[in-house]
Amino acid sequence: METTFSSKQVAAETGLSVHTLRYYEQLGLIQGVQRDHNGYRQYTESDIKWFQVIRHFRDLGLPIKDMQQFHAMPKNIPGSATARREFMEAYRINVVEQLAELQRTLQRVDNKIEFFKNLERKEQLLSSSSSVRE
């Protein structure tokens, strides 16, 4: 008989909340969760591993709809690794585009900071020159 784990145990192991585990189940990111005679969810070791993959994807910034698409892809058939690699390559292109946009935003923020530093210097000069006159 396969070892099973409670929601609390899975939450502790994965760093996800019990609420998040149920949410991912509702979204179809995890399927076939068994229940005990009291109706409590019983997760398997492979469920825990998949939750860890989901957590990793979230850490990568992968949107849930993309995770659903990835999860729906066929597994363990010829070409499935290629399809999954291509999926991740497409996501990488998105990340590179986001990174470029963040770099442009950072440059605009740096420019604004420099603008205010210059404004502060002008204010200090005006303040010091007016105190000299008094």
mmCIF file of the C-alpha atoms, coordinates in Angstrom:
data_MODEL
# 
_entry.id   MODEL 
# 
loop_
_atom_site.group_PDB 
_atom_site.id 
_atom_site.type_symbol 
_atom_site.label_atom_id 
_atom_site.label_alt_id 
_atom_site.label_comp_id 
_atom_site.label_asym_id 
_atom_site.label_entity_id 
_atom_site.label_seq_id 
_atom_site.pdbx_PDB_ins_code 
_atom_site.Cartn_x 
_atom_site.Cartn_y 
_atom_site.Cartn_z 
_atom_site.occupancy 
_atom_site.B_iso_or_equiv 
_atom_site.pdbx_formal_charge 
_atom_site.auth_seq_id 
_atom_site.auth_comp_id 
_atom_site.auth_asym_id 
_atom_site.auth_atom_id 
_atom_site.pdbx_PDB_model_num 
ATOM 1   C CA . MET A 1 1   ? 0.000   0.000  0.000   1.00 0.00 ? 1   MET A CA 1 
ATOM 2   C CA . GLU A 1 2   ? 1.285   3.446  -0.962  1.00 0.00 ? 2   GLU A CA 1 
ATOM 3   C CA . THR A 1 3   ? 2.068   5.932  1.789   1.00 0.00 ? 3   THR A CA 1 
ATOM 4   C CA . THR A 1 4   ? -0.325  8.861  1.889   1.00 0.00 ? 4   THR A CA 1 
ATOM 5   C CA . PHE A 1 5   ? -0.008  12.298 3.412   1.00 0.00 ? 5   PHE A CA 1 
ATOM 6   C CA . SER A 1 6   ? -2.509  14.711 4.907   1.00 0.00 ? 6   SER A CA 1 
ATOM 7   C CA . SER A 1 7   ? -3.046  18.226 3.607   1.00 0.00 ? 7   SER A CA 1 
ATOM 8   C CA . LYS A 1 8   ? -1.108  19.611 6.582   1.00 0.00 ? 8   LYS A CA 1 
ATOM 9   C CA . GLN A 1 9   ? 1.824   17.307 5.881   1.00 0.00 ? 9   GLN A CA 1 
ATOM 10  C CA . VAL A 1 10  ? 1.877   18.271 2.199   1.00 0.00 ? 10  VAL A CA 1 
ATOM 11  C CA . ALA A 1 11  ? 1.621   21.953 3.069   1.00 0.00 ? 11  ALA A CA 1 
ATOM 12  C CA . ALA A 1 12  ? 4.588   21.610 5.434   1.00 0.00 ? 12  ALA A CA 1 
ATOM 13  C CA . GLU A 1 13  ? 6.600   19.679 2.838   1.00 0.00 ? 13  GLU A CA 1 
ATOM 14  C CA . THR A 1 14  ? 5.893   22.029 -0.084  1.00 0.00 ? 14  THR A CA 1 
ATOM 15  C CA . GLY A 1 15  ? 5.618   25.398 1.624   1.00 0.00 ? 15  GLY A CA 1 
ATOM 16  C CA . LEU A 1 16  ? 2.147   25.864 0.134   1.00 0.00 ? 16  LEU A CA 1 
ATOM 17  C CA . SER A 1 17  ? -0.877  26.566 2.304   1.00 0.00 ? 17  SER A CA 1 
ATOM 18  C CA . VAL A 1 18  ? -3.659  24.011 2.658   1.00 0.00 ? 18  VAL A CA 1 
ATOM 19  C CA . HIS A 1 19  ? -5.932  26.532 0.941   1.00 0.00 ? 19  HIS A CA 1 
ATOM 20  C CA . THR A 1 20  ? -3.510  26.711 -2.010  1.00 0.00 ? 20  THR A CA 1 
ATOM 21  C CA . LEU A 1 21  ? -3.429  22.916 -2.294  1.00 0.00 ? 21  LEU A CA 1 
ATOM 22  C CA . ARG A 1 22  ? -7.218  22.874 -2.600  1.00 0.00 ? 22  ARG A CA 1 
ATOM 23  C CA . TYR A 1 23  ? -7.145  25.821 -5.023  1.00 0.00 ? 23  TYR A CA 1 
ATOM 24  C CA . TYR A 1 24  ? -4.703  24.010 -7.322  1.00 0.00 ? 24  TYR A CA 1 
ATOM 25  C CA . GLU A 1 25  ? -6.929  20.949 -7.167  1.00 0.00 ? 25  GLU A CA 1 
ATOM 26  C CA . GLN A 1 26  ? -9.974  23.074 -8.144  1.00 0.00 ? 26  GLN A CA 1 
ATOM 27  C CA . LEU A 1 27  ? -7.994  24.444 -11.101 1.00 0.00 ? 27  LEU A CA 1 
ATOM 28  C CA . GLY A 1 28  ? -7.188  20.938 -12.270 1.00 0.00 ? 28  GLY A CA 1 
ATOM 29  C CA . LEU A 1 29  ? -3.461  21.271 -11.657 1.00 0.00 ? 29  LEU A CA 1 
ATOM 30  C CA . ILE A 1 30  ? -3.599  18.154 -9.537  1.00 0.00 ? 30  ILE A CA 1 
ATOM 31  C CA . GLN A 1 31  ? -6.006  15.325 -10.121 1.00 0.00 ? 31  GLN A CA 1 
ATOM 32  C CA . GLY A 1 32  ? -6.991  12.016 -8.614  1.00 0.00 ? 32  GLY A CA 1 
ATOM 33  C CA . VAL A 1 33  ? -6.543  13.046 -5.010  1.00 0.00 ? 33  VAL A CA 1 
ATOM 34  C CA . GLN A 1 34  ? -7.885  10.215 -2.882  1.00 0.00 ? 34  GLN A CA 1 
ATOM 35  C CA . ARG A 1 35  ? -9.914  10.686 0.264   1.00 0.00 ? 35  ARG A CA 1 
ATOM 36  C CA . ASP A 1 36  ? -10.009 8.631  3.422   1.00 0.00 ? 36  ASP A CA 1 
ATOM 37  C CA . HIS A 1 37  ? -13.171 7.260  5.049   1.00 0.00 ? 37  HIS A CA 1 
ATOM 38  C CA . ASN A 1 38  ? -13.730 10.674 6.731   1.00 0.00 ? 38  ASN A CA 1 
ATOM 39  C CA . GLY A 1 39  ? -13.446 12.557 3.437   1.00 0.00 ? 39  GLY A CA 1 
ATOM 40  C CA . TYR A 1 40  ? -10.007 14.018 4.167   1.00 0.00 ? 40  TYR A CA 1 
ATOM 41  C CA . ARG A 1 41  ? -7.640  14.367 1.228   1.00 0.00 ? 41  ARG A CA 1 
ATOM 42  C CA . GLN A 1 42  ? -4.801  11.866 1.035   1.00 0.00 ? 42  GLN A CA 1 
ATOM 43  C CA . TYR A 1 43  ? -1.875  12.866 -1.133  1.00 0.00 ? 43  TYR A CA 1 
ATOM 44  C CA . THR A 1 44  ? 0.823   10.613 -2.525  1.00 0.00 ? 44  THR A CA 1 
ATOM 45  C CA . GLU A 1 45  ? 4.542   11.154 -2.877  1.00 0.00 ? 45  GLU A CA 1 
ATOM 46  C CA . SER A 1 46  ? 4.027   11.913 -6.581  1.00 0.00 ? 46  SER A CA 1 
ATOM 47  C CA . ASP A 1 47  ? 1.418   14.557 -5.626  1.00 0.00 ? 47  ASP A CA 1 
ATOM 48  C CA . ILE A 1 48  ? 3.999   16.173 -3.366  1.00 0.00 ? 48  ILE A CA 1 
ATOM 49  C CA . LYS A 1 49  ? 6.550   16.160 -6.185  1.00 0.00 ? 49  LYS A CA 1 
ATOM 50  C CA . TRP A 1 50  ? 4.040   17.749 -8.566  1.00 0.00 ? 50  TRP A CA 1 
ATOM 51  C CA . PHE A 1 51  ? 3.183   20.436 -5.981  1.00 0.00 ? 51  PHE A CA 1 
ATOM 52  C CA . GLN A 1 52  ? 6.911   21.146 -5.732  1.00 0.00 ? 52  GLN A CA 1 
ATOM 53  C CA . VAL A 1 53  ? 7.046   21.514 -9.522  1.00 0.00 ? 53  VAL A CA 1 
ATOM 54  C CA . ILE A 1 54  ? 4.059   23.868 -9.384  1.00 0.00 ? 54  ILE A CA 1 
ATOM 55  C CA . ARG A 1 55  ? 5.789   25.872 -6.651  1.00 0.00 ? 55  ARG A CA 1 
ATOM 56  C CA . HIS A 1 56  ? 8.935   26.038 -8.780  1.00 0.00 ? 56  HIS A CA 1 
ATOM 57  C CA . PHE A 1 57  ? 6.891   27.246 -11.758 1.00 0.00 ? 57  PHE A CA 1 
ATOM 58  C CA . ARG A 1 58  ? 5.244   29.914 -9.586  1.00 0.00 ? 58  ARG A CA 1 
ATOM 59  C CA . ASP A 1 59  ? 8.700   31.000 -8.412  1.00 0.00 ? 59  ASP A CA 1 
ATOM 60  C CA . LEU A 1 60  ? 9.616   31.334 -12.095 1.00 0.00 ? 60  LEU A CA 1 
ATOM 61  C CA . GLY A 1 61  ? 6.596   33.572 -12.555 1.00 0.00 ? 61  GLY A CA 1 
ATOM 62  C CA . LEU A 1 62  ? 4.740   31.125 -14.765 1.00 0.00 ? 62  LEU A CA 1 
ATOM 63  C CA . PRO A 1 63  ? 1.054   32.110 -14.845 1.00 0.00 ? 63  PRO A CA 1 
ATOM 64  C CA . ILE A 1 64  ? -1.463  29.522 -13.684 1.00 0.00 ? 64  ILE A CA 1 
ATOM 65  C CA . LYS A 1 65  ? -3.058  29.307 -17.138 1.00 0.00 ? 65  LYS A CA 1 
ATOM 66  C CA . ASP A 1 66  ? 0.351   28.358 -18.545 1.00 0.00 ? 66  ASP A CA 1 
ATOM 67  C CA . MET A 1 67  ? 0.814   25.754 -15.809 1.00 0.00 ? 67  MET A CA 1 
ATOM 68  C CA . GLN A 1 68  ? -2.569  24.312 -16.736 1.00 0.00 ? 68  GLN A CA 1 
ATOM 69  C CA . GLN A 1 69  ? -1.453  24.128 -20.359 1.00 0.00 ? 69  GLN A CA 1 
ATOM 70  C CA . PHE A 1 70  ? 1.839   22.491 -19.355 1.00 0.00 ? 70  PHE A CA 1 
ATOM 71  C CA . HIS A 1 71  ? 0.022   20.014 -17.096 1.00 0.00 ? 71  HIS A CA 1 
ATOM 72  C CA . ALA A 1 72  ? -2.367  19.069 -19.919 1.00 0.00 ? 72  ALA A CA 1 
ATOM 73  C CA . MET A 1 73  ? 0.510   18.163 -22.228 1.00 0.00 ? 73  MET A CA 1 
ATOM 74  C CA . PRO A 1 74  ? 0.931   14.433 -22.880 1.00 0.00 ? 74  PRO A CA 1 
ATOM 75  C CA . LYS A 1 75  ? 3.543   12.721 -20.731 1.00 0.00 ? 75  LYS A CA 1 
ATOM 76  C CA . ASN A 1 76  ? 5.796   9.757  -21.353 1.00 0.00 ? 76  ASN A CA 1 
ATOM 77  C CA . ILE A 1 77  ? 5.120   9.495  -25.078 1.00 0.00 ? 77  ILE A CA 1 
ATOM 78  C CA . PRO A 1 78  ? 7.553   10.108 -27.918 1.00 0.00 ? 78  PRO A CA 1 
ATOM 79  C CA . GLY A 1 79  ? 7.897   13.824 -28.505 1.00 0.00 ? 79  GLY A CA 1 
ATOM 80  C CA . SER A 1 80  ? 6.542   14.889 -25.120 1.00 0.00 ? 80  SER A CA 1 
ATOM 81  C CA . ALA A 1 81  ? 9.955   16.067 -23.926 1.00 0.00 ? 81  ALA A CA 1 
ATOM 82  C CA . THR A 1 82  ? 10.310  18.122 -27.102 1.00 0.00 ? 82  THR A CA 1 
ATOM 83  C CA . ALA A 1 83  ? 6.887   19.705 -26.592 1.00 0.00 ? 83  ALA A CA 1 
ATOM 84  C CA . ARG A 1 84  ? 7.725   20.556 -22.991 1.00 0.00 ? 84  ARG A CA 1 
ATOM 85  C CA . ARG A 1 85  ? 11.110  22.009 -23.954 1.00 0.00 ? 85  ARG A CA 1 
ATOM 86  C CA . GLU A 1 86  ? 9.476   24.128 -26.658 1.00 0.00 ? 86  GLU A CA 1 
ATOM 87  C CA . PHE A 1 87  ? 6.902   25.300 -24.129 1.00 0.00 ? 87  PHE A CA 1 
ATOM 88  C CA . MET A 1 88  ? 9.677   26.427 -21.777 1.00 0.00 ? 88  MET A CA 1 
ATOM 89  C CA . GLU A 1 89  ? 11.589  28.077 -24.630 1.00 0.00 ? 89  GLU A CA 1 
ATOM 90  C CA . ALA A 1 90  ? 8.486   30.090 -25.512 1.00 0.00 ? 90  ALA A CA 1 
ATOM 91  C CA . TYR A 1 91  ? 8.139   31.081 -21.868 1.00 0.00 ? 91  TYR A CA 1 
ATOM 92  C CA . ARG A 1 92  ? 11.813  32.065 -21.820 1.00 0.00 ? 92  ARG A CA 1 
ATOM 93  C CA . ILE A 1 93  ? 11.175  34.490 -24.686 1.00 0.00 ? 93  ILE A CA 1 
ATOM 94  C CA . ASN A 1 94  ? 8.441   36.100 -22.566 1.00 0.00 ? 94  ASN A CA 1 
ATOM 95  C CA . VAL A 1 95  ? 10.790  36.370 -19.597 1.00 0.00 ? 95  VAL A CA 1 
ATOM 96  C CA . VAL A 1 96  ? 13.487  38.002 -21.741 1.00 0.00 ? 96  VAL A CA 1 
ATOM 97  C CA . GLU A 1 97  ? 10.915  40.525 -23.000 1.00 0.00 ? 97  GLU A CA 1 
ATOM 98  C CA . GLN A 1 98  ? 9.789   41.241 -19.432 1.00 0.00 ? 98  GLN A CA 1 
ATOM 99  C CA . LEU A 1 99  ? 13.392  41.664 -18.370 1.00 0.00 ? 99  LEU A CA 1 
ATOM 100 C CA . ALA A 1 100 ? 14.003  44.167 -21.164 1.00 0.00 ? 100 ALA A CA 1 
ATOM 101 C CA . GLU A 1 101 ? 10.904  46.115 -20.098 1.00 0.00 ? 101 GLU A CA 1 
ATOM 102 C CA . LEU A 1 102 ? 12.079  46.087 -16.492 1.00 0.00 ? 102 LEU A CA 1 
ATOM 103 C CA . GLN A 1 103 ? 15.473  47.397 -17.616 1.00 0.00 ? 103 GLN A CA 1 
ATOM 104 C CA . ARG A 1 104 ? 13.743  50.258 -19.466 1.00 0.00 ? 104 ARG A CA 1 
ATOM 105 C CA . THR A 1 105 ? 11.629  50.983 -16.380 1.00 0.00 ? 105 THR A CA 1 
ATOM 106 C CA . LEU A 1 106 ? 14.706  50.941 -14.163 1.00 0.00 ? 106 LEU A CA 1 
ATOM 107 C CA . GLN A 1 107 ? 16.417  53.420 -16.482 1.00 0.00 ? 107 GLN A CA 1 
ATOM 108 C CA . ARG A 1 108 ? 13.390  55.743 -16.286 1.00 0.00 ? 108 ARG A CA 1 
ATOM 109 C CA . VAL A 1 109 ? 13.384  55.484 -12.489 1.00 0.00 ? 109 VAL A CA 1 
ATOM 110 C CA . ASP A 1 110 ? 17.127  56.220 -12.378 1.00 0.00 ? 110 ASP A CA 1 
ATOM 111 C CA . ASN A 1 111 ? 16.579  59.231 -14.632 1.00 0.00 ? 111 ASN A CA 1 
ATOM 112 C CA . LYS A 1 112 ? 13.823  60.502 -12.341 1.00 0.00 ? 112 LYS A CA 1 
ATOM 113 C CA . ILE A 1 113 ? 16.061  60.052 -9.281  1.00 0.00 ? 113 ILE A CA 1 
ATOM 114 C CA . GLU A 1 114 ? 18.799  62.028 -11.010 1.00 0.00 ? 114 GLU A CA 1 
ATOM 115 C CA . PHE A 1 115 ? 16.277  64.744 -11.918 1.00 0.00 ? 115 PHE A CA 1 
ATOM 116 C CA . PHE A 1 116 ? 15.280  65.116 -8.254  1.00 0.00 ? 116 PHE A CA 1 
ATOM 117 C CA . LYS A 1 117 ? 18.913  65.120 -7.104  1.00 0.00 ? 117 LYS A CA 1 
ATOM 118 C CA . ASN A 1 118 ? 19.597  67.973 -9.495  1.00 0.00 ? 118 ASN A CA 1 
ATOM 119 C CA . LEU A 1 119 ? 16.493  69.769 -8.244  1.00 0.00 ? 119 LEU A CA 1 
ATOM 120 C CA . GLU A 1 120 ? 17.695  69.323 -4.652  1.00 0.00 ? 120 GLU A CA 1 
ATOM 121 C CA . ARG A 1 121 ? 21.097  70.776 -5.550  1.00 0.00 ? 121 ARG A CA 1 
ATOM 122 C CA . LYS A 1 122 ? 19.414  73.809 -7.134  1.00 0.00 ? 122 LYS A CA 1 
ATOM 123 C CA . GLU A 1 123 ? 17.203  74.260 -4.075  1.00 0.00 ? 123 GLU A CA 1 
ATOM 124 C CA . GLN A 1 124 ? 20.242  74.060 -1.793  1.00 0.00 ? 124 GLN A CA 1 
ATOM 125 C CA . LEU A 1 125 ? 22.102  76.621 -3.912  1.00 0.00 ? 125 LEU A CA 1 
ATOM 126 C CA . LEU A 1 126 ? 19.130  78.964 -3.837  1.00 0.00 ? 126 LEU A CA 1 
ATOM 127 C CA . SER A 1 127 ? 18.719  78.458 -0.109  1.00 0.00 ? 127 SER A CA 1 
ATOM 128 C CA . SER A 1 128 ? 22.387  79.064 0.638   1.00 0.00 ? 128 SER A CA 1 
ATOM 129 C CA . SER A 1 129 ? 22.555  82.122 -1.638  1.00 0.00 ? 129 SER A CA 1 
ATOM 130 C CA . SER A 1 130 ? 19.460  83.673 -0.025  1.00 0.00 ? 130 SER A CA 1 
ATOM 131 C CA . SER A 1 131 ? 20.900  83.132 3.473   1.00 0.00 ? 131 SER A CA 1 
ATOM 132 C CA . VAL A 1 132 ? 24.134  84.832 2.396   1.00 0.00 ? 132 VAL A CA 1 
ATOM 133 C CA . ARG A 1 133 ? 22.150  87.944 1.385   1.00 0.00 ? 133 ARG A CA 1 
ATOM 134 C CA . GLU A 1 134 ? 20.386  88.190 4.711   1.00 0.00 ? 134 GLU A CA 1 
# 
